[in-house]
Amino acid sequence: MDGLAAHDELWWRDAVIYEVYPRSFADGDGDGIGDLAGVRSRLGHLRDLGVDAIWFTPWYLSPMADGGYDVTDYRAIDPAFGTLAEAEELIAAALAVGIRTIVDVVPNHVSDQHPWFQAALATAPGSPERARFWFQPGRGPGGAEMPTHWPSMFGGDTWTRTKNADGTSGEWYLHLFSSGQPDLNWSHPDVRREHEDVLRFWFDRGVAGVRIDSAALLVKDPALPEIPADPGPGEHPNTDRDELHEIYRGWREIADSYPADHGPGRRILVGEIWLPDVERFVRYLRPDELHTAFNFDFLARPWDAAQLRASIDATLAAHAPVGAPATWVLSNHDVTRPVTRYGRAESGFSFAAKRAGTPTDLELGRGRARAAALLSAALPGSLYLYQGDELGLPEYEELDDDLRQDPMYLRSGGVDPGREGCRVPLPWHGDRPPFGFSPPGAQPTWLPQPVEWGELTVAAQEADPGSMLALYRAALRIRRAEPGLGDGPMEWLPAADGVLAFRRGPSFTCVVNLSPRPAVLPAHTAVLLASAPLTDGGLARDTAVWLRTSP
């Protein structure tokens, strides 16, 4: 598809959105780090894959204490990735081949190198500069005790003590993530104005949407109480505070102020919201707030028919009252890759359970990941793909410890293996590293690639009609052409235990067999696509199929 065929005001309701982690997608200048020039050189891959939009994880100026989620300047591109002019050119080039751009915004915190925070450190307690953050005196004798004992998202403490100009111990500052990511105070008007200006800055440059990192964490209870043992709705002191909705209603007004029939069309807001309470979750998706939010419940479920069906039912039921489309995603830059995860005895995902040395059957995982790809692509709503999943890349678990930079690894003392295993640079062509990720004569890649990935390069898979890449390309091509797919209703069909079967539209049926026995297929006139060859006995275990059926 060359260019956008039409300015579809509802494009986001059934879009296929591809996550690019810039450091690991493609290296254009040979320094071993992915960059915007590399992404632009590979737009043909994304066009041929059939995606509608790219979501870029942060490409802003950053010391990279947390992979770019510690931002120093939202209006500048980090030199490792390129320049603002290159970003603008990439946004335009992608749009010219029919691909919109979504950028990442991290409103909960900034880098400790951000000018605001540096100014705060240089001033005395009670200064206007410190009011933009959560600076607090300590408790106990000499203020030596932290203001609260809130747990960190990365393990360890959530408060770091400062030093006064004379070298004595000073106030503490809050950071729900690492100490290099001080939390902003969202009751301060400067914080609100700045982020609203950042939205306009990127919308003015042609981006079609904003993905909001840690969207439920911005507002804190100003009294800074400890977390109750069982907080009720809206009672958690740093998560899902009711005041958040006023913030996002203001953001929605900004997004809606851009004409839907110009440039990339309707601008959208996408929330990263991890909440177990479904009713609280969908409050963010009311018509005057966010357009969509990530569906982490589906991602975290194990490879089990009852569990997956329960997640699908709960997701669709929750979204229906607010009229928002569901989203479906199998992985991202934080999560163990599906080929590895689905090959484990415990095939669900949780950060608390992630450990090095967990046994994995990659052949089993690969088959299940292929079936999961067809399952997720057939469900109602929009679909997110993480770079490399279309190649069936496994988690790289053999990284040397001295290469691990993730604060989840560092702050856990190595108990949590961190997230580098899903962030290894992509293999494009050739039989040895860097597999075309970098140009000839380049510096070593910032993370090493497994030598066995030569079989998984884009070039190798393009020559194999049975490859994971071929499966994804076929699935997205059918998804775009099939009128019953994307946004819209679905109907469950009768099926044996361990089998999921549902109809989309008048003549499309998806069947996924998660049981140990072959599954009998419903009457059909054609097989549109299967994740593995069909057998005389029916649909084999851990296989999905798309069928043309009679109404």
FENWOZI-V491249 format. One line per field, one symbol per residue. burial: b if it has 24 or more other ideal C-beta (glycine too) atoms within 12 Angstrom, else e. Layout:
burial: ???
This chain:
burial: beebeeebebbbbbbbbbbbbbbbbbbbbebbbbbbbbbbbbbebbbbbbbbbbbbbbbbbbbbbbbbbbbbbbbbbbebbbebebbbebbebbbebbbbbbbbbbbbbbbbbbebbeebbeeebeeebbbbbbbbbbeeeeeeebbbebebbbbbbbbbbbeeeeeeebbbbbbbbbbbbbbbbbebeebbebbbebbbbbbebbbbbbbbbbbbbbbbbeebeeeeeeeeeeebbbbbbeebbebbebbbebbeebeeeebbbbbbbbbbbbbeebebbbbbbbeebbbbbbbbbbbbbbbbbeebbebbbbbbebbeebebbbbbbbbbbbbbbbbbbbbbeebbbebeebebeeebebebbbbbbbbbbbbbbbbbbbbbbbbbbbbbbbbbbebeeeebbbbbbbbbeeebbbbbbbbbbbbbbeeebbbbbbeeebeebbbbbbeebebbbbebbbeeeebbbbbbbbbbbbbbebebbbbbebeebebeebbbbbbbbeebbbbbbbbeeebebbebeebbbbbbebeeebbbbbbbbbbbbee
